[in-house]
Amino acid sequence: MKLEILNALDGASILKELGANAKKSTAASALAKIKVPHKKSEKYRYFDIEPLVSKDWTVFHPESQEVQSKGKKIVFQDGILANRGDIEGVSVELGDFSDIDGAHFDGLYYLSHLLAKKTVIIRCSKDASFEIEHNFSQSNVLINYRVAIFVDANTHCQIYESFKGEAEGSFVLGGYDIFAARDASLKFIKSHTLEASGYTPVWSSRYKVDSNAFFKLSSFDFAKSNGLNIFKAELKEGANFDASHLLYGTNKAKCGIVSEIEHEGKSSVSSQNAKSILDNGARGIFDALIRVQNSAKWTKAHQNSKAVLLEKGAYMASKPQLEIYIDDLEASHGSTTGQLDEQALFYMRSRGIKEEDAKKMLILAFAHEVVATVDDEYLANKIYAEFERVYYGYYELDCLKTCENCQDTTTGL
């Protein structure tokens, strides 16, 4: 199926073409209006969307399989729920999901809902900490699925999201609808490494943060191929949304964040900070809008993007934006793109540090500022190790412990 053909259809015809439930007519009508993105779409102008929507895809429809219930990990295999885990206070079920955002800015958000026959619904009714793992193995297919997460009132959760497999040539389309209820808190930590020969993911999500709730989003993308993260966040009165993003791109990858954060309630707070490290012709994307409605008095909204280009072919498309309809607020945004600090490099080299080692130390320090925002020490170390493996080609501690492929001999470990 070529996704671009949907742009010639009205809502009713889209429902019929995709075999979607009539209850999703709102999503179909929205898609007919917004359209499946193309190469001139504003939100996708720096990302290669055209090859994805114009290719004649085989949509992956797996055979039914038994779902396990063990451990503290929720597992997806090629978009299918394989293990719901056995986590106290957390229920995981397949069901119909109708609370689709009627005002999302992204056509692929609606398309992924229309393609999904069922939604995996995760409800956290007690304080919990668990992992969501995604495994991909099917090559050259379209894999689509949706996940909805509900964090009940006065409940506090931490979710770590990880990815495995390469699924060469596949297009992974999906995302989350996350609802943090009144006085709840959610820490969502994502670590995603994209290999050069792997799949292309586009995650399009919606986050709804209710009154006095706290949502902390930490995303870490280490990319050798293309991928895009899209989200819209809605903040009610007293809500707090804290987003940190770290991107390392190489191998001419095009990867990054497209987002809208909307302040709807009084005294809501948002902070969005992105750091990008780009090498070997990679393109980083930070297209982020904060919108403050006239109902959101005393809002605090801050946004910043910093990028380091390691060679001349690397490129950063940074577009922080504020759209404000009220005077009583505190807001700022900024963007900086440049190279490594020459004075810092000179100082380190004057102290006997080799130039290549000095550059690596500065890069790791730049990345560590974002990793340090993860207040779970075990996960922070895990993410930092993954970054080193991608950036160095190995994790330094692993190398020291095994003493493999090292110039120096290490003893006593």
C-alpha positions as CSV (number, residue, x, y, z in Angstrom):
1,M,0.0,0.0,0.0
2,K,1.3,3.5,-0.9
3,L,0.3,5.8,1.9
4,E,0.3,8.9,-0.4
5,I,-2.8,7.7,-2.2
6,L,-4.8,8.5,1.0
7,N,-4.4,12.2,0.2
8,A,-6.9,11.9,-2.7
9,L,-9.7,10.4,-0.4
10,D,-12.2,11.9,2.0
11,G,-12.7,10.7,5.5
12,A,-15.3,8.0,4.7
13,S,-13.1,6.6,1.8
14,I,-10.1,6.5,4.1
15,L,-12.0,4.4,6.6
16,K,-13.0,2.0,3.9
17,E,-9.5,1.9,2.3
18,L,-7.8,1.1,5.6
19,G,-10.6,-1.2,6.9
20,A,-10.7,1.0,10.1
21,N,-13.5,0.9,12.7
22,A,-16.2,3.4,12.1
23,K,-15.6,4.8,15.6
24,K,-12.4,6.3,14.2
25,S,-14.2,8.5,11.8
26,T,-12.9,11.6,13.6
27,A,-9.3,10.5,12.9
28,A,-10.2,9.8,9.3
29,S,-11.7,13.2,8.9
30,A,-8.7,14.8,10.5
31,L,-6.3,12.9,8.2
32,A,-8.3,13.9,5.1
33,K,-7.8,17.5,6.2
34,I,-4.2,17.5,7.4
35,K,-3.1,14.9,4.7
36,V,-0.3,12.3,4.9
37,P,2.9,14.3,4.9
38,H,5.0,14.8,1.8
39,K,8.4,16.3,1.0
40,K,7.0,19.9,1.2
41,S,5.2,19.4,4.5
42,E,6.4,22.0,6.9
43,K,7.0,19.6,9.8
44,Y,8.9,17.2,7.6
45,R,10.9,19.5,5.4
46,Y,14.2,18.4,7.0
47,F,13.3,14.7,7.1
48,D,13.1,12.3,4.2
49,I,9.4,11.4,4.4
50,E,8.8,11.0,0.7
51,P,10.4,7.5,0.3
52,L,8.3,6.2,3.2
53,V,4.9,7.4,2.0
54,S,5.5,6.7,-1.7
55,K,6.8,3.1,-1.3
56,D,4.3,0.3,-2.0
57,W,4.4,-1.3,1.5
58,T,3.3,-4.7,2.7
59,V,1.6,-4.1,6.1
60,F,2.7,-6.6,8.6
61,H,-0.2,-8.7,9.9
62,P,1.1,-11.4,12.3
63,E,-0.6,-14.5,13.2
64,S,-2.2,-14.6,16.7
65,Q,0.1,-15.6,19.4
66,E,0.0,-16.3,23.1
67,V,0.8,-13.4,25.4
68,Q,3.0,-14.2,28.4
69,S,2.7,-12.6,31.8
70,K,6.0,-12.7,33.6
71,G,8.7,-10.4,34.9
72,K,8.9,-6.6,35.2
73,K,9.1,-5.9,31.5
74,I,6.4,-5.3,28.9
75,V,7.6,-6.7,25.5
76,F,6.5,-6.0,21.9
77,Q,7.6,-8.2,19.1
78,D,7.2,-6.5,15.7
79,G,4.4,-4.4,17.1
80,I,2.6,-7.3,18.8
81,L,2.2,-7.6,22.6
82,A,4.4,-10.6,23.5
83,N,4.6,-10.2,27.3
84,R,2.4,-8.0,29.5
85,G,4.6,-8.6,32.5
86,D,3.6,-9.3,36.1
87,I,3.8,-5.8,37.6
88,E,1.9,-5.0,40.8
89,G,-0.6,-2.2,40.1
90,V,-0.1,-2.2,36.3
91,S,-2.6,-3.8,34.0
92,V,-1.9,-4.4,30.3
93,E,-4.7,-5.3,27.9
94,L,-5.6,-5.1,24.2
95,G,-8.6,-2.9,23.6
96,D,-10.4,-0.3,21.5
97,F,-9.1,3.2,22.1
98,S,-11.4,6.1,21.1
99,D,-9.8,9.1,23.0
100,I,-7.9,10.3,20.0
101,D,-6.7,13.9,20.0
102,G,-8.9,15.8,17.6
103,A,-6.5,18.7,17.3
104,H,-3.1,17.0,16.7
105,F,-0.8,18.7,14.2
106,D,0.6,15.5,12.6
107,G,-1.2,13.4,9.9
108,L,0.9,10.3,10.8
109,Y,-0.6,10.4,14.3
110,Y,-4.1,9.9,12.8
111,L,-2.8,7.4,10.2
112,S,-1.2,5.1,12.8
113,H,-4.5,5.1,14.8
114,L,-6.4,4.2,11.7
115,L,-4.0,1.4,10.8
116,A,-4.1,-0.1,14.4
117,K,-6.8,-2.6,14.8
118,K,-6.3,-2.7,18.6
119,T,-4.4,-0.6,21.1
120,V,-2.3,-1.9,23.9
121,I,-3.7,-0.1,27.0
122,I,-1.4,0.1,30.0
123,R,-2.9,1.4,33.3
124,C,-0.8,2.3,36.3
125,S,-3.0,2.3,39.5
126,K,-0.2,2.0,42.0
127,D,3.3,3.4,42.2
128,A,5.5,1.3,39.8
129,S,8.8,1.1,37.9
130,F,9.1,-1.1,34.8
131,E,10.5,-1.4,31.3
132,I,8.9,-1.4,27.8
133,E,11.0,-3.3,25.3
134,H,10.5,-3.2,21.5
135,N,11.9,-6.0,19.3
136,F,11.9,-5.8,15.5
137,S,12.8,-8.7,13.1
138,Q,10.6,-8.3,10.0
139,S,12.4,-6.8,7.1
140,N,10.9,-4.5,4.3
141,V,7.4,-4.2,5.8
142,L,5.3,-1.5,7.5
143,I,5.0,-2.2,11.2
144,N,2.3,-0.2,12.9
145,Y,1.0,-0.2,16.5
146,R,-0.4,2.1,19.2
147,V,0.1,2.2,23.0
148,A,-2.0,4.1,25.5
149,I,-0.7,4.7,29.0
150,F,-2.9,5.9,31.9
151,V,-1.3,7.0,35.2
152,D,-4.1,7.3,37.8
153,A,-4.4,10.2,40.2
154,N,-1.8,10.4,43.0
155,T,0.2,7.6,41.3
156,H,3.9,7.8,40.6
157,C,5.6,5.8,37.8
158,Q,8.9,5.4,36.0
159,I,9.1,3.7,32.6
160,Y,12.3,2.9,30.8
161,E,11.9,2.2,27.0
162,S,14.4,0.2,25.1
163,F,14.8,-1.2,21.5
164,K,16.3,-4.3,20.0
165,G,16.7,-5.7,16.5
166,E,17.3,-4.1,13.1
167,A,14.4,-5.1,10.7
168,E,16.3,-4.0,7.6
169,G,14.3,-1.7,5.3
170,S,11.1,-1.6,7.4
171,F,9.1,1.4,8.3
172,V,8.0,1.4,12.0
173,L,5.0,3.8,12.6
174,G,3.4,4.1,16.0
175,G,3.4,6.1,19.2
176,Y,1.9,6.7,22.5
177,D,-1.2,8.4,24.0
178,I,-0.2,9.1,27.6
179,F,-2.5,10.5,30.2
180,A,-1.1,11.7,33.6
181,A,-4.1,12.2,35.9
182,R,-4.4,14.9,38.6
183,D,-1.4,15.0,41.1
184,A,0.2,12.0,39.3
185,S,3.9,11.8,38.2
186,L,5.5,10.0,35.3
187,K,9.2,9.7,34.4
188,F,9.5,8.3,30.9
189,I,13.1,7.5,29.8
190,K,13.7,6.4,26.2
191,S,17.0,5.0,24.9
192,H,17.1,4.2,21.1
193,T,20.1,3.2,19.0
194,L,19.5,3.1,15.2
195,E,21.9,1.0,13.2
196,A,22.8,1.9,9.6
197,S,21.1,-1.1,8.1
198,G,18.0,-1.0,10.2
199,Y,14.4,0.2,10.2
200,T,13.1,3.8,10.0
201,P,10.9,4.8,13.0
202,V,8.4,7.6,13.1
203,W,6.8,7.9,16.6
204,S,3.9,10.3,16.7
205,S,2.5,10.8,20.3
206,R,0.2,12.8,22.5
207,Y,0.8,13.6,26.1
208,K,-2.0,15.0,28.3
209,V,-0.8,16.3,31.7
210,D,-3.7,17.0,34.1
211,S,-3.8,19.5,37.0
212,N,-0.8,19.5,39.2
213,A,0.7,16.4,37.5
214,F,4.3,16.1,36.6
215,F,5.7,14.5,33.4
216,K,9.4,14.1,32.9
217,L,10.5,13.0,29.4
218,S,14.1,12.0,28.7
219,S,14.9,10.8,25.2
220,F,18.2,9.5,24.0
221,D,18.7,8.8,20.3
222,F,21.9,7.5,18.9
223,A,21.4,7.3,15.1
224,K,23.2,5.9,12.1
225,S,20.0,6.0,10.1
226,N,16.8,8.2,9.9
227,G,14.2,8.5,12.6
228,L,11.8,11.1,13.9
229,N,10.1,11.7,17.2
230,I,6.9,13.7,17.1
231,F,4.7,14.7,20.1
232,K,2.1,17.2,21.3
233,A,1.9,17.9,25.0
234,E,-1.2,19.5,26.7
235,L,-0.7,21.1,30.1
236,K,-3.6,21.8,32.5
237,E,-3.6,24.0,35.5
238,G,-0.4,23.6,37.6
239,A,0.9,20.9,35.3
240,N,4.7,20.5,34.9
241,F,6.3,19.1,31.7
242,D,10.1,18.7,31.7
243,A,11.6,17.4,28.4
244,S,15.3,16.6,27.8
245,H,16.6,15.3,24.5
246,L,20.1,14.0,23.5
247,L,20.8,13.2,19.9
248,Y,24.0,11.8,18.4
249,G,23.8,11.5,14.6
250,T,26.3,10.1,12.2
251,N,26.5,8.2,8.8
252,K,24.3,11.0,7.1
253,A,21.4,10.2,9.4
254,K,18.4,12.6,9.6
255,C,17.0,12.4,13.1
256,G,15.4,14.5,15.8
257,I,12.4,16.1,17.5
258,V,9.2,17.8,16.2
259,S,7.0,18.9,19.0
260,E,4.2,21.3,20.2
261,I,3.8,22.0,23.9
262,E,0.5,23.7,24.7
263,H,-0.2,25.5,27.9
264,E,-3.9,25.5,28.6
265,G,-4.1,26.0,32.4
266,K,-2.9,28.6,34.8
267,S,0.5,28.3,36.5
268,S,1.6,25.5,34.2
269,V,5.4,25.0,33.7
270,S,7.4,23.6,30.8
271,S,11.1,23.2,30.1
272,Q,12.5,21.7,26.9
273,N,16.2,21.3,26.4
274,A,17.8,19.5,23.5
275,K,21.5,18.7,22.8
276,S,22.7,17.4,19.5
277,I,26.1,16.0,18.4
278,L,26.4,15.6,14.7
279,D,29.1,13.9,12.7
280,N,29.7,12.5,9.2
281,G,27.1,14.4,7.2
282,A,24.3,13.9,9.8
283,R,21.3,16.2,10.0
284,G,19.8,17.1,13.4
285,I,16.2,18.3,13.7
286,F,14.7,20.4,16.5
287,D,11.4,21.9,15.3
288,A,9.7,22.8,18.6
289,L,6.8,25.1,19.4
290,I,5.5,26.3,22.8
291,R,2.0,27.7,22.6
292,V,0.6,29.6,25.6
293,Q,-3.2,30.1,25.4
294,N,-5.0,33.1,26.9
295,S,-6.3,30.8,29.7
296,A,-2.8,30.1,30.9
297,K,-1.9,33.0,33.2
298,W,1.4,32.8,35.1
299,T,2.8,30.2,32.8
300,K,6.6,29.5,32.9
301,A,7.9,28.2,29.6
302,H,11.5,27.7,28.6
303,Q,13.1,26.1,25.5
304,N,16.7,25.7,24.4
305,S,18.6,23.8,21.7
306,K,22.4,23.4,21.6
307,A,24.2,21.6,18.8
308,V,27.9,20.6,18.2
309,L,28.9,20.0,14.6
310,L,32.0,17.7,14.4
311,E,32.7,18.2,10.7
312,K,31.7,20.5,7.9
313,G,29.1,18.2,6.3
314,A,27.0,18.0,9.5
315,Y,23.9,20.2,9.6
316,M,21.5,21.3,12.4
317,A,17.9,22.4,11.6
318,S,17.0,24.2,14.8
319,K,13.6,26.0,15.0
320,P,12.6,26.9,18.6
321,Q,9.3,28.9,18.6
322,L,7.0,30.7,21.1
323,E,3.4,31.5,20.3
324,I,1.9,33.5,23.2
325,Y,-1.6,34.9,23.7
326,I,-1.2,36.4,27.1
327,D,1.1,38.9,29.0
328,D,1.3,37.4,32.5
329,L,4.0,34.8,32.0
330,E,7.7,34.0,32.0
331,A,9.0,32.6,28.7
332,S,12.3,32.2,26.8
333,H,13.8,30.3,23.9
334,G,17.1,30.0,22.3
335,S,19.3,28.1,19.9
336,T,23.1,27.7,19.5
337,T,25.0,25.7,16.9
338,G,28.8,25.6,16.6
339,Q,31.9,23.5,16.9
340,L,33.9,22.4,19.9
341,D,35.5,25.1,22.0
342,E,38.9,25.8,20.5
343,Q,40.2,27.4,23.7
344,A,39.1,24.4,25.8
345,L,40.9,22.1,23.2
346,F,44.0,24.2,23.4
347,Y,44.0,24.2,27.2
348,M,43.7,20.4,27.3
349,R,46.4,19.8,24.7
350,S,48.7,22.1,26.6
351,R,48.3,19.7,29.5
352,G,49.5,16.8,27.4
353,I,46.2,15.4,26.3
354,K,46.2,14.2,22.7
355,E,43.8,16.2,20.4
356,E,41.6,13.2,19.6
357,D,41.3,12.3,23.3
358,A,40.5,16.0,24.2
359,K,37.7,16.1,21.6
360,K,36.2,12.9,23.0
361,M,36.4,14.2,26.5
362,L,34.5,17.4,25.5
363,I,31.9,15.5,23.6
364,L,31.3,13.1,26.5
365,A,31.0,16.0,28.9
366,F,28.5,17.7,26.6
367,A,26.4,14.5,26.4
368,H,26.7,13.8,30.2
369,E,24.8,17.0,31.0
370,V,21.7,15.5,29.6
371,V,22.3,12.0,30.9
372,A,22.7,13.4,34.3
373,T,19.1,14.6,34.3
374,V,18.1,10.9,34.7
375,D,18.0,10.6,38.5
376,D,18.1,6.7,38.4
377,E,21.8,6.0,38.6
378,Y,21.5,2.5,37.1
379,L,19.7,3.8,34.0
380,A,21.9,6.8,33.7
381,N,25.0,4.6,33.6
382,K,23.3,2.3,31.1
383,I,22.5,5.1,28.8
384,Y,25.9,6.7,29.1
385,A,27.5,3.3,28.2
386,E,25.3,3.0,25.2
387,F,26.3,6.5,24.0
388,E,30.0,5.6,24.4
389,R,29.5,2.3,22.4
390,V,28.0,4.3,19.5
391,Y,30.4,7.2,19.7
392,Y,33.7,5.3,20.4
393,G,32.7,2.0,18.9
394,Y,33.1,0.4,22.3
395,Y,32.4,1.1,26.0
396,E,35.7,2.1,27.7
397,L,35.0,0.1,30.9
398,D,34.2,-3.1,28.8
399,C,37.5,-2.6,27.0
400,L,39.4,-2.2,30.2
401,K,37.8,-5.3,31.8
402,T,38.6,-7.5,28.9
403,C,41.8,-5.7,27.7
404,E,40.8,-6.5,24.1
405,N,41.9,-4.3,21.2
406,C,43.7,-1.9,23.6
407,Q,47.2,-0.4,23.1
408,D,47.9,-0.4,26.9
409,T,47.9,-3.4,29.2
410,T,45.6,-3.1,32.2
411,T,46.1,-5.3,35.2
412,G,44.3,-5.7,38.5
413,L,40.7,-5.5,37.1
